[in-house]
């Protein structure tokens, strides 16, 4: 893959048919990142849902299916009654823990600054529209 931002006309990452686009879209959304963060050990669906305040059952189900399809997590049916299911990271999913961790750390370190920028922007643009 080409390095983004090099300015070359051959930067594949910017082409509409670049295979990285749907992959980034599917693994870098907020719920995927949060699910992969809470999967520090195998967890059942309801345990994941309890740890992710605000996620709906439908969105969590879709996220888990997408992550499983992309090889980031595996779903294991437990031999219990009633039948249970647990999710865990695959080696491929584990390989994303470190970069996701860096992104999370950066986000929390800069959250106040970003919120201040958002408020300043909103104030400027609200004043312009009146």
C-alpha positions in Angstrom: 0.0 0.0 0.0 1.2 3.5 -0.8 2.1 5.8 2.1 -0.8 8.3 2.5 -0.1 12.0 2.0 3.0 11.6 -0.2 1.3 13.7 -2.9 1.9 11.1 -5.6 -0.7 10.6 -8.2 -0.3 6.9 -7.7 -1.4 6.9 -4.0 -3.6 3.9 -4.1 -5.1 4.7 -0.7 -7.1 7.5 -2.1 -8.6 5.6 -5.1 -12.3 4.7 -4.8 -11.5 1.0 -5.5 -8.7 0.8 -2.9 -9.2 -2.4 -0.9 -8.2 -0.6 2.3 -11.3 1.6 2.3 -14.0 -0.9 3.2 -11.6 -2.6 5.7 -10.9 0.7 7.5 -14.6 1.5 7.4 -15.4 -1.8 9.0 -12.7 -2.0 11.7 -12.1 1.6 12.6 -15.6 2.7 13.6 -16.2 3.5 17.2 -18.1 0.4 18.2 -15.6 -2.0 16.6 -12.8 -0.3 18.4 -14.6 -0.4 21.7 -15.6 -4.1 21.3 -12.0 -5.0 20.5 -10.8 -3.1 23.6 -13.2 -4.9 25.9 -12.2 -8.3 24.5 -9.0 -8.4 26.6 -10.3 -11.9 27.5 -13.1 -14.0 26.0 -16.5 -12.5 26.9 -20.1 -13.4 26.4 -22.5 -11.1 24.4 -24.2 -9.6 27.5 -20.9 -9.0 29.2 -19.7 -7.0 26.2 -23.0 -5.1 26.0 -22.8 -4.2 29.8 -19.3 -2.8 29.3 -20.3 -0.6 26.3 -22.8 1.8 27.6 -25.1 3.1 24.9 -24.7 0.3 22.4 -27.9 -1.3 21.2 -28.3 -5.1 20.9 -28.7 -4.6 17.1 -25.6 -2.5 16.7 -23.5 -4.8 18.9 -24.7 -7.9 16.9 -23.8 -6.2 13.6 -20.4 -5.1 14.9 -19.6 -8.6 16.2 -20.6 -10.2 12.9 -18.5 -7.7 10.9 -15.5 -8.2 13.1 -15.9 -12.0 12.8 -16.2 -11.7 9.1 -13.0 -9.7 8.9 -11.1 -12.2 11.0 -10.6 -9.9 14.0 -12.7 -12.0 16.5 -14.0 -15.5 16.8 -17.3 -16.7 18.0 -17.4 -19.9 20.0 -20.6 -21.7 21.0 -20.4 -22.9 24.6 -21.7 -26.3 25.5 -24.1 -24.9 28.1 -27.8 -25.1 28.7 -29.1 -22.8 27.3 -26.5 -22.6 24.7 -24.1 -19.7 25.2 -21.7 -17.8 22.9 -18.4 -16.2 23.7 -16.3 -13.9 21.7 -12.5 -13.5 21.7 -9.8 -11.8 19.6 -8.0 -13.8 17.0 -4.3 -13.3 16.5 -5.1 -10.8 13.7 -7.4 -8.9 16.1 -4.7 -9.0 18.8 -2.4 -7.3 16.4 -4.7 -4.3 16.4 -4.7 -3.9 20.2 -1.5 -1.8 20.3 -2.4 0.7 17.5 -5.9 1.0 18.9 -4.4 1.6 22.3 -2.3 4.4 20.9 -5.3 6.0 19.3 -7.3 5.7 22.5 -4.5 7.2 24.5 -4.1 10.1 22.0 -7.9 10.7 22.1 -8.1 10.9 25.9 -5.0 13.0 26.1 -6.4 15.6 23.6 -10.2 15.4 24.5 -10.3 18.7 26.3 -8.4 20.5 23.6 -10.6 19.0 20.9 -13.8 19.9 22.8 -12.5 23.5 23.3 -11.9 23.7 19.5 -15.4 22.4 18.8 -17.0 25.0 21.1 -14.9 27.8 19.6 -15.8 26.7 16.1 -19.5 26.4 17.0 -19.5 29.9 18.6 -17.9 31.4 15.5 -20.2 29.7 13.0 -23.3 30.4 15.1 -22.4 34.0 15.3 -21.9 34.1 11.5 -25.3 32.6 10.7 -27.3 35.1 12.8 
